[in-house]
Amino acid sequence: MPPMTDRLEAAAKAHREALDQEAAAKAALDQARQARAAAGDRVAAARGPLAEAIVEAARAGVRQAEIVRITGYNRERVRQICRAAGVE
């Protein structure tokens, strides 16, 4: 083959490879978005039972500092959850 054809073939091959990489990256991004959405759904589903458990613990006399330590929430968030449930 003439050198010009070799150069054209090499450029076309590099372009096809780049397109394949782009498609793979798009697929990975779509998969990551789906995983993120699923994780967000699990967090939302777990939030209610956690709030109920926090309120139950507070009503049972568990100290707020202990609730904070166990849940990872800050004191203000625990206070807000308790207040919303009528626990002061």
Beta strands, then each sheet from edge to edge (+ up, - down):
end
